[in-house]
């Protein structure tokens, strides 16, 4: 990884020199990244400013979350909502102070600016969001977080409410472009009625440094998948078996390592050509290696017998294996088309359907999509079709899985620094890196963090969603 | 540990307890290590509560500063040094400042499930004899030479040449730092004071209460049955505690400098001191007590051992353990007569008291409909606590149990709830009841 601008930015002297000389070089913020497994009290000692619009629903849930996570909180809300913060703040020994919407933040730069807009019923009330962020945004800490909560526009009771809800999406995406140079991200959680608690688990993830490269996203949280019996705060995947396809390299390898870190037994699967790398990875993370071509019609059977030989029940399935065979459509031979659709889409469906009956309680399936599947890309008709197909597939399969206590989601990485992207010509690569709110590429570990969250029991409210991990890439946004 | 209220066919009682005087570290007891202090406590126990040693079924001992180079199982050594029959089995447990709460409840459990009729339990610690550790770099360099039978004087000379006197020969200062956070316990308590809004004034006031009550208990002879004299290797006999300052005032306490942070609120005056001492109790079944002519002081209704996150509030645990012990006993907070909380720091006691009275804490962290119980700090620790008396880590639990058992018996109380915090973010609570 040789992002020169990013290394310059990380160097105090170079940074100030560039600034003093007024060089027209964009210096992206070096991002803070969470290391290690998920931790309890991820916001320990950080200051957070939060506001609840009138009639919003998340007062008790957010008050409890923020105190547990360890933040000191300034709250702009009705007195009865503030009372929840006082109560939970006292219970966890964390300060909470009442504030006005238009107050500037006091004390340390806030790590997060949170707005609960679940109570909005009319666009007139949007002004409160303007007031809150207008007064506070300037002091947001580097690599801070803006997090908004709203109701899904589709479930609005009146057109006016739908307008207000949809407005949040536009606001979120634009604000993200404004805060990106600070390394700060802006995301929106669309909370269905009854999913208030479920939304808090996603919120904890988005507020942490584990969500570093997730920016400008609107993610829905629903109440269809029931809350699992156990939600351990650490070692969240202990005693669970995960399988990662395409685990030998890049993002797949990062995912396998991350899931193992969270306590899972990881079956690392890749093509027979990668046998050595896969075996080495499996040894390092205490998992097992499975050499198998995903397009082989017998692949699912091989996976099942590998699992049953280890007396393991699968509860996390990560469909990461994928290929590109780029060509302009007019020049694309049939083989390229068939191979890409076969590996990236058809085999995901075949394997999922074969493994579904034997999945363990509260299982999690995550498919790797791509921003190409959202925005399209020159020379990638085959690839984009397959990756868009994945998005359609998880959305359609989600309700059925919810009834069984499972979830299925997709993640769509943007420009991630891997061997594959290192091979892209310089100019194109630079464009890929810089054309995002965070002005830099993501790391395989950033994708792994999101996949890890979606693999944990805590993610039960997120189902059928596609989360982009792209630093708010300008393409297809 | 399940509540024993239904299952107790056998009921263990405490018939007596004693402790050595508690002496500030590097004072008169300096030459006595954890084993010697334990031996003094056990010998004193058997002189106050004489029993045919053959009837003693075993001993459970607690210690945190164990003389590793000498013996790991301090309890067994105490059996030998106290001149007890070699056939008395013994083991040693360590759970930081709750070590002798643990040793006593382990003994109670063993008696109640029929393993023994009579057991001695207790704990001791000599903070004057903390092992001074040499840097690991020295150990790593020296070990291959020292441990090898083939080493020659030349090897030793070569080794000397390799040593870096500034780095390898500098012993590390013993301190009570948390291994996970690197914080001194006082620094953690300072953080708790800030987070729970405990003022310097409130801490000093509580420390004053501790000293005044302890001094009064001494003057009234209330502690006399609990303290046994100890004769040191130098031939000096120590009769009384030496940390209590009955004549201290808020003014004097207010003048002390913060001990753990520049603008902090914790001082040497409102914190417990490093102390040497030991404490032991004699436990047996009710039937055996009657048979041997002992008067039971109290029985053990329930207990609870818990843990929290050391990176959060290290010493808040008693606010969880105490309500849990009451719940396991099937009682309500209002049923409790006496409350005694170990005073590691006034800030920690007042934080715990505040959380026990907090509606938010009750709901968020205890699953109760509201606060556990509003408590005025004046209600608790009727005879003072570790701030005035001192805190030889593993002796404190047995001291608390002895004092509260006597209080139940003498004052005719129904029960007493004891809460103790400990390093590693551990805690314990024991509910004693009228025998």
Interface residues (C-beta under 8 A of the other chain):
Chain A: X40 X41 X44 X64 X67 X68 X70 X86 X87 X88 X89 X90 X91 X92 X93 X94 X95
Chain B: X192 X195 X196 X309 X311 X312 X313 X316 X351 X355 X358 X359 X360 X361 X363 X364 X365
